[in-house]
Each structure stands twice: as C-alpha cells, then as structure tokens.
Amino acid sequence: MEKCIVLSARRYSFRDDAGKQVDGVTLNYLTGDVEKEQDRLGMEPITITGGLDLFPVLQAVPGVYEMDFKQRPGPRGRPTLQVTGVRFVSPARVVAAQASEAK
C-alpha cells in the first residue's frame, strides 16, 4: 500500500458508445514525491479510476489514505493503473497561506 493524500473523489455512471454501462470513481491524489527538475517543481496531482465500491470507504476528503493499485493493459497494450483498495489513515487539512505570509 502506498500512502497518498486524496484531494477529491467523483462518482461517474454513463453508457459508452457501444451502449455498455460504465460506472466508477475518479480520484485525484498526491503522493509524497516532490518534483525538483529543471522544468518541474512541487507536487503534481495524479488522477486515477477505480470501482464504485471505493466511494463509501472514503471517510474524509481531503484525507490521507493507504492505496492499493493494480496494473492492467490499456490502449495499445500500454500499462494503466487502477486503484483497487483504500484504507483511511487520517483527515488532511489544506491551509492556504495569505499573500503577506508567503513572502
């Protein structure tokens, strides 16, 4: 399991072009990795999908969760990740600094 901060969660339900029902959850999250490259700084949010069974497990968003992932073949055989489980660790509080404090 990898510890992540889940920033948001959204359920979806629709019929694809073939008429097949598609249901799931989209999660936006951060890992503990901080980018320090020439053209990147900070923590970039990651978007991933999972089954509808994940939504009721989300006790607090934003929150810290341990997440399980599964690798699956995606378009043209490229690997894609899907979240298969989450375990609540603690709530997370996002605090915005005022402009005068950020200097």
Residue pairs with C-beta under 8 A, 6 or more apart in sequence:
1 66
1 67
1 68
1 85
1 87
2 31
2 66
2 67
2 69
3 31
3 32
3 64
3 65
3 66
3 67
3 89
4 29
4 30
4 31
4 64
4 65
4 66
4 67
5 29
5 30
5 62
5 63
5 64
5 65
5 92
6 27
6 28
6 29
6 58
6 61
6 62
6 63
6 64
6 65
6 86
7 28
7 29
7 30
7 45
7 61
7 62
7 94
8 27
8 28
8 61
8 62
9 25
9 26
9 27
9 28
9 54
9 55
9 58
9 61
10 25
10 26
11 23
11 24
11 25
11 52
11 55
12 22
12 23
12 24
12 25
12 26
13 21
13 22
13 23
14 21
14 22
15 21
15 22
16 22
23 51
23 52
24 49
24 50
24 51
24 52
25 49
25 50
25 51
25 52
25 54
25 55
26 47
26 48
26 49
27 47
27 48
27 49
27 50
27 54
27 83
28 45
28 46
28 47
29 45
29 46
29 48
29 65
29 67
30 43
30 44
30 45
30 46
31 43
31 46
33 43
34 42
34 43
35 41
35 42
35 43
35 44
48 69
48 81
48 82
48 83
49 82
49 83
50 82
50 83
50 84
51 84
54 83
54 85
54 86
57 86
57 87
57 88
58 65
58 86
58 88
59 88
59 91
60 88
60 90
60 91
60 92
62 91
62 92
62 93
62 94
63 88
63 89
63 90
63 91
63 92
64 88
64 89
64 90
64 91
64 92
65 86
65 87
65 88
65 89
66 86
66 87
66 89
67 83
67 85
67 86
67 87
68 83
68 84
68 85
68 86
69 81
69 82
69 83
69 84
70 81
70 82
70 83
70 84
71 79
71 80
71 81
71 82
72 79
72 80
72 81
72 82
73 79
73 80
74 80
